[in-house]
C-alpha cells in the first residue's frame, strides 16, 4: 500500500494564496509610494502601536489614534499576512491622505511592508490603503527580532 505524503511546497503555496485573498477587495491599480503622494498635503496624522509575529505567515494587533481636523479618534488594528520571520513591537506614526471624513478611515487596508528589527535597532516604512482611497504612510520603529518583507490585510475599527 502506498501513501501519498503531503508536500510542504503545496502547503506553502496554499498559505500564500489564503493570505493574498484579503487583498483582492482592497487592491488598487495605483502603486503607493512617496512619488504618488508628492505635492499632496496630508489630511491628518496617525500614531499606532502594534505587536507582530511572523513565520512565513504573520499576525498582529494593536491600537492607535487618528488626528483629524483638530480632534483625536482612537482605533483598534488587527491583521493577518504573509512574509517575514520573528516577533516585534511596532510604534509607527505618519501622515494620512485622501481622508474626507472620519467615516472613511475604518475598514480593511492592504499593507505593504519592509523593515527589520534587532533589539532596539530598526528601520521600516508601512504603506496602507483602503478601498475608499485613504492612504497612510507610516515610519515604523520596531523592537524585537524580526525581518519583515511582505504584505498584510489590516482591519481598522474605531473605538
Secondary structure as the mmCIF struct_conf table of DSSP 4:
data_model
#
loop_
_struct_conf.conf_type_id
_struct_conf.id
_struct_conf.beg_label_comp_id
_struct_conf.beg_label_asym_id
_struct_conf.beg_label_seq_id
_struct_conf.end_label_comp_id
_struct_conf.end_label_asym_id
_struct_conf.end_label_seq_id
HELX_LH_PP_P HELX_LH_PP_P1 UNK A 4 UNK A 7
HELX_RH_AL_P HELX_RH_AL_P1 UNK A 8 UNK A 21
HELX_RH_3T_P HELX_RH_3T_P1 UNK A 22 UNK A 25
TURN_TY1_P TURN_TY1_P1 UNK A 26 UNK A 26
BEND BEND1 UNK A 29 UNK A 30
HELX_LH_PP_P HELX_LH_PP_P2 UNK A 31 UNK A 32
BEND BEND2 UNK A 33 UNK A 33
TURN_TY1_P TURN_TY1_P2 UNK A 34 UNK A 39
HELX_LH_PP_P HELX_LH_PP_P3 UNK A 40 UNK A 42
BEND BEND3 UNK A 43 UNK A 43
STRN STRN1 UNK A 44 UNK A 68
TURN_TY1_P TURN_TY1_P3 UNK A 69 UNK A 70
STRN STRN2 UNK A 71 UNK A 97
BEND BEND4 UNK A 98 UNK A 98
BEND BEND5 UNK A 100 UNK A 101
HELX_RH_3T_P HELX_RH_3T_P2 UNK A 102 UNK A 104
TURN_TY1_P TURN_TY1_P4 UNK A 105 UNK A 105
BEND BEND6 UNK A 106 UNK A 106
STRN STRN3 UNK A 107 UNK A 119
TURN_TY1_P TURN_TY1_P5 UNK A 120 UNK A 120
STRN STRN4 UNK A 121 UNK A 130
TURN_TY1_P TURN_TY1_P6 UNK A 131 UNK A 132
STRN STRN5 UNK A 135 UNK A 158
#
